[in-house]
Amino acid sequence: MIRHLRITVDGKVYDVVVEEVTEQGAPGPHVPPPA
Protein backbone atom coordinates (compact mmCIF):
# COMPACT_ATOMS: atom_id res chain seq x y z
CA MET A 1 0.00 0.00 0.00
CA ILE A 2 1.41 3.34 -1.05
CA ARG A 3 0.29 6.57 0.60
CA HIS A 4 0.81 10.01 -0.84
CA LEU A 5 1.23 12.73 1.76
CA ARG A 6 1.52 16.48 1.21
CA ILE A 7 3.34 18.29 3.98
CA THR A 8 3.75 22.04 4.25
CA VAL A 9 6.77 23.28 6.21
CA ASP A 10 7.61 26.97 6.46
CA GLY A 11 5.56 27.73 3.36
CA LYS A 12 7.25 24.96 1.37
CA VAL A 13 5.21 22.05 0.10
CA TYR A 14 6.71 18.59 0.13
CA ASP A 15 5.15 15.60 -1.62
CA VAL A 16 5.99 12.49 0.36
CA VAL A 17 5.39 8.94 -0.80
CA VAL A 18 5.18 6.38 1.97
CA GLU A 19 5.22 2.71 1.10
CA GLU A 20 3.64 0.65 3.84
CA VAL A 21 5.11 -2.83 3.98
CA THR A 22 2.89 -5.42 5.57
CA GLU A 23 4.39 -8.69 6.70
CA GLN A 24 2.52 -11.39 4.82
CA GLY A 25 2.33 -14.78 6.45
CA ALA A 26 3.26 -13.39 9.84
CA PRO A 27 0.69 -14.60 12.37
CA GLY A 28 -0.40 -12.53 15.33
CA PRO A 29 1.30 -12.81 18.69
CA HIS A 30 1.43 -16.46 19.67
CA VAL A 31 0.62 -17.15 23.29
CA PRO A 32 1.59 -20.64 24.40
CA PRO A 33 -0.93 -22.40 26.64
CA PRO A 34 -0.01 -22.52 30.32
CA ALA A 35 1.92 -25.68 31.17
PDB file of N, CA, C and O in Angstrom:
ATOM      1  N   MET A   1       0.851  -1.184   0.000  1.00  0.00           N
ATOM      2  CA  MET A   1       0.000   0.000   0.000  1.00  0.00           C
ATOM      3  C   MET A   1       0.892   1.241   0.000  1.00  0.00           C
ATOM      4  O   MET A   1       1.794   1.383   0.826  1.00  0.00           O
ATOM      5  N   ILE A   2       0.615   2.129  -0.946  1.00  0.00           N
ATOM      6  CA  ILE A   2       1.414   3.344  -1.053  1.00  0.00           C
ATOM      7  C   ILE A   2       0.552   4.552  -0.715  1.00  0.00           C
ATOM      8  O   ILE A   2      -0.530   4.725  -1.275  1.00  0.00           O
ATOM      9  N   ARG A   3       1.028   5.376   0.191  1.00  0.00           N
ATOM     10  CA  ARG A   3       0.286   6.568   0.603  1.00  0.00           C
ATOM     11  C   ARG A   3       1.020   7.802   0.117  1.00  0.00           C
ATOM     12  O   ARG A   3       2.244   7.898   0.201  1.00  0.00           O
ATOM     13  N   HIS A   4       0.229   8.755  -0.401  1.00  0.00           N
ATOM     14  CA  HIS A   4       0.814  10.014  -0.844  1.00  0.00           C
ATOM     15  C   HIS A   4       0.458  11.089   0.174  1.00  0.00           C
ATOM     16  O   HIS A   4      -0.719  11.352   0.423  1.00  0.00           O
ATOM     17  N   LEU A   5       1.465  11.700   0.753  1.00  0.00           N
ATOM     18  CA  LEU A   5       1.229  12.734   1.758  1.00  0.00           C
ATOM     19  C   LEU A   5       1.766  14.059   1.258  1.00  0.00           C
ATOM     20  O   LEU A   5       2.813  14.114   0.613  1.00  0.00           O
ATOM     21  N   ARG A   6       1.033  15.142   1.564  1.00  0.00           N
ATOM     22  CA  ARG A   6       1.519  16.478   1.207  1.00  0.00           C
ATOM     23  C   ARG A   6       1.743  17.259   2.486  1.00  0.00           C
ATOM     24  O   ARG A   6       0.802  17.540   3.228  1.00  0.00           O
ATOM     25  N   ILE A   7       2.988  17.607   2.741  1.00  0.00           N
ATOM     26  CA  ILE A   7       3.335  18.286   3.983  1.00  0.00           C
ATOM     27  C   ILE A   7       3.825  19.693   3.676  1.00  0.00           C
ATOM     28  O   ILE A   7       4.639  19.902   2.777  1.00  0.00           O
ATOM     29  N   THR A   8       3.314  20.655   4.440  1.00  0.00           N
ATOM     30  CA  THR A   8       3.750  22.041   4.252  1.00  0.00           C
ATOM     31  C   THR A   8       4.610  22.467   5.434  1.00  0.00           C
ATOM     32  O   THR A   8       4.154  22.456   6.577  1.00  0.00           O
ATOM     33  N   VAL A   9       5.862  22.844   5.154  1.00  0.00           N
ATOM     34  CA  VAL A   9       6.772  23.277   6.208  1.00  0.00           C
ATOM     35  C   VAL A   9       7.353  24.634   5.843  1.00  0.00           C
ATOM     36  O   VAL A   9       8.026  24.784   4.824  1.00  0.00           O
ATOM     37  N   ASP A  10       7.083  25.613   6.686  1.00  0.00           N
ATOM     38  CA  ASP A  10       7.607  26.970   6.459  1.00  0.00           C
ATOM     39  C   ASP A  10       7.245  27.490   5.071  1.00  0.00           C
ATOM     40  O   ASP A  10       8.059  28.130   4.404  1.00  0.00           O
ATOM     41  N   GLY A  11       6.013  27.207   4.645  1.00  0.00           N
ATOM     42  CA  GLY A  11       5.560  27.730   3.356  1.00  0.00           C
ATOM     43  C   GLY A  11       6.026  26.896   2.180  1.00  0.00           C
ATOM     44  O   GLY A  11       5.701  27.204   1.033  1.00  0.00           O
ATOM     45  N   LYS A  12       6.793  25.833   2.453  1.00  0.00           N
ATOM     46  CA  LYS A  12       7.247  24.965   1.368  1.00  0.00           C
ATOM     47  C   LYS A  12       6.431  23.684   1.384  1.00  0.00           C
ATOM     48  O   LYS A  12       6.157  23.113   2.440  1.00  0.00           O
ATOM     49  N   VAL A  13       6.047  23.245   0.190  1.00  0.00           N
ATOM     50  CA  VAL A  13       5.210  22.051   0.095  1.00  0.00           C
ATOM     51  C   VAL A  13       6.049  20.857  -0.337  1.00  0.00           C
ATOM     52  O   VAL A  13       6.743  20.893  -1.353  1.00  0.00           O
ATOM     53  N   TYR A  14       5.965  19.808   0.458  1.00  0.00           N
ATOM     54  CA  TYR A  14       6.706  18.591   0.134  1.00  0.00           C
ATOM     55  C   TYR A  14       5.731  17.466  -0.180  1.00  0.00           C
ATOM     56  O   TYR A  14       4.788  17.229   0.575  1.00  0.00           O
ATOM     57  N   ASP A  15       5.956  16.770  -1.297  1.00  0.00           N
ATOM     58  CA  ASP A  15       5.145  15.596  -1.616  1.00  0.00           C
ATOM     59  C   ASP A  15       5.914  14.363  -1.145  1.00  0.00           C
ATOM     60  O   ASP A  15       7.016  14.080  -1.615  1.00  0.00           O
ATOM     61  N   VAL A  16       5.305  13.640  -0.209  1.00  0.00           N
ATOM     62  CA  VAL A  16       5.993  12.487   0.361  1.00  0.00           C
ATOM     63  C   VAL A  16       5.246  11.214  -0.003  1.00  0.00           C
ATOM     64  O   VAL A  16       4.026  11.129   0.141  1.00  0.00           O
ATOM     65  N   VAL A  17       5.993  10.229  -0.475  1.00  0.00           N
ATOM     66  CA  VAL A  17       5.389   8.941  -0.804  1.00  0.00           C
ATOM     67  C   VAL A  17       5.836   7.922   0.231  1.00  0.00           C
ATOM     68  O   VAL A  17       7.027   7.658   0.395  1.00  0.00           O
ATOM     69  N   VAL A  18       4.852   7.352   0.928  1.00  0.00           N
ATOM     70  CA  VAL A  18       5.178   6.379   1.968  1.00  0.00           C
ATOM     71  C   VAL A  18       4.679   5.006   1.540  1.00  0.00           C
ATOM     72  O   VAL A  18       3.492   4.812   1.278  1.00  0.00           O
ATOM     73  N   GLU A  19       5.603   4.062   1.475  1.00  0.00           N
ATOM     74  CA  GLU A  19       5.220   2.709   1.101  1.00  0.00           C
ATOM     75  C   GLU A  19       5.097   1.867   2.363  1.00  0.00           C
ATOM     76  O   GLU A  19       6.078   1.610   3.060  1.00  0.00           O
ATOM     77  N   GLU A  20       3.862   1.444   2.639  1.00  0.00           N
ATOM     78  CA  GLU A  20       3.644   0.646   3.839  1.00  0.00           C
ATOM     79  C   GLU A  20       3.871  -0.821   3.507  1.00  0.00           C
ATOM     80  O   GLU A  20       3.216  -1.383   2.630  1.00  0.00           O
ATOM     81  N   VAL A  21       4.807  -1.429   4.220  1.00  0.00           N
ATOM     82  CA  VAL A  21       5.109  -2.834   3.982  1.00  0.00           C
ATOM     83  C   VAL A  21       4.436  -3.675   5.058  1.00  0.00           C
ATOM     84  O   VAL A  21       4.705  -3.526   6.250  1.00  0.00           O
ATOM     85  N   THR A  22       3.561  -4.554   4.609  1.00  0.00           N
ATOM     86  CA  THR A  22       2.887  -5.424   5.573  1.00  0.00           C
ATOM     87  C   THR A  22       3.527  -6.801   5.510  1.00  0.00           C
ATOM     88  O   THR A  22       3.808  -7.320   4.430  1.00  0.00           O
ATOM     89  N   GLU A  23       3.751  -7.377   6.658  1.00  0.00           N
ATOM     90  CA  GLU A  23       4.390  -8.688   6.701  1.00  0.00           C
ATOM     91  C   GLU A  23       3.350  -9.758   6.391  1.00  0.00           C
ATOM     92  O   GLU A  23       2.476 -10.049   7.208  1.00  0.00           O
ATOM     93  N   GLN A  24       3.458 -10.333   5.210  1.00  0.00           N
ATOM     94  CA  GLN A  24       2.521 -11.388   4.819  1.00  0.00           C
ATOM     95  C   GLN A  24       2.967 -12.709   5.426  1.00  0.00           C
ATOM     96  O   GLN A  24       4.156 -13.028   5.452  1.00  0.00           O
ATOM     97  N   GLY A  25       1.999 -13.468   5.911  1.00  0.00           N
ATOM     98  CA  GLY A  25       2.327 -14.777   6.450  1.00  0.00           C
ATOM     99  C   GLY A  25       2.834 -14.712   7.876  1.00  0.00           C
ATOM    100  O   GLY A  25       3.226 -15.727   8.452  1.00  0.00           O
ATOM    101  N   ALA A  26       2.825 -13.505   8.449  1.00  0.00           N
ATOM    102  CA  ALA A  26       3.264 -13.393   9.840  1.00  0.00           C
ATOM    103  C   ALA A  26       2.032 -13.422  10.740  1.00  0.00           C
ATOM    104  O   ALA A  26       1.244 -12.476  10.744  1.00  0.00           O
ATOM    105  N   PRO A  27       1.864 -14.492  11.493  1.00  0.00           N
ATOM    106  CA  PRO A  27       0.694 -14.603  12.372  1.00  0.00           C
ATOM    107  C   PRO A  27       0.763 -13.607  13.514  1.00  0.00           C
ATOM    108  O   PRO A  27       1.807 -13.008  13.772  1.00  0.00           O
ATOM    109  N   GLY A  28      -0.355 -13.438  14.190  1.00  0.00           N
ATOM    110  CA  GLY A  28      -0.402 -12.535  15.334  1.00  0.00           C
ATOM    111  C   GLY A  28       0.449 -13.092  16.454  1.00  0.00           C
ATOM    112  O   GLY A  28       1.039 -14.164  16.329  1.00  0.00           O
ATOM    113  N   PRO A  29       0.506 -12.354  17.546  1.00  0.00           N
ATOM    114  CA  PRO A  29       1.305 -12.811  18.691  1.00  0.00           C
ATOM    115  C   PRO A  29       0.844 -14.180  19.168  1.00  0.00           C
ATOM    116  O   PRO A  29      -0.338 -14.390  19.436  1.00  0.00           O
ATOM    117  N   HIS A  30       1.778 -15.097  19.269  1.00  0.00           N
ATOM    118  CA  HIS A  30       1.435 -16.461  19.670  1.00  0.00           C
ATOM    119  C   HIS A  30       1.627 -16.612  21.168  1.00  0.00           C
ATOM    120  O   HIS A  30       2.722 -16.418  21.697  1.00  0.00           O
ATOM    121  N   VAL A  31       0.541 -16.962  21.839  1.00  0.00           N
ATOM    122  CA  VAL A  31       0.622 -17.148  23.291  1.00  0.00           C
ATOM    123  C   VAL A  31       0.531 -18.635  23.599  1.00  0.00           C
ATOM    124  O   VAL A  31      -0.513 -19.253  23.388  1.00  0.00           O
ATOM    125  N   PRO A  32       1.609 -19.206  24.092  1.00  0.00           N
ATOM    126  CA  PRO A  32       1.587 -20.642  24.405  1.00  0.00           C
ATOM    127  C   PRO A  32       0.657 -20.924  25.578  1.00  0.00           C
ATOM    128  O   PRO A  32       0.564 -20.125  26.510  1.00  0.00           O
ATOM    129  N   PRO A  33      -0.023 -22.047  25.529  1.00  0.00           N
ATOM    130  CA  PRO A  33      -0.930 -22.402  26.639  1.00  0.00           C
ATOM    131  C   PRO A  33      -0.139 -22.644  27.915  1.00  0.00           C
ATOM    132  O   PRO A  33       0.991 -23.128  27.864  1.00  0.00           O
ATOM    133  N   PRO A  34      -0.719 -22.315  29.040  1.00  0.00           N
ATOM    134  CA  PRO A  34      -0.011 -22.523  30.319  1.00  0.00           C
ATOM    135  C   PRO A  34       0.310 -23.996  30.520  1.00  0.00           C
ATOM    136  O   PRO A  34      -0.526 -24.859  30.254  1.00  0.00           O
ATOM    137  N   ALA A  35       1.507 -24.282  30.985  1.00  0.00           N
ATOM    138  CA  ALA A  35       1.923 -25.679  31.172  1.00  0.00           C
ATOM    139  C   ALA A  35       1.177 -26.280  32.354  1.00  0.00           C
ATOM    140  O   ALA A  35       1.380 -27.448  32.683  1.00  0.00           O
TER     141      ALA A  35
END
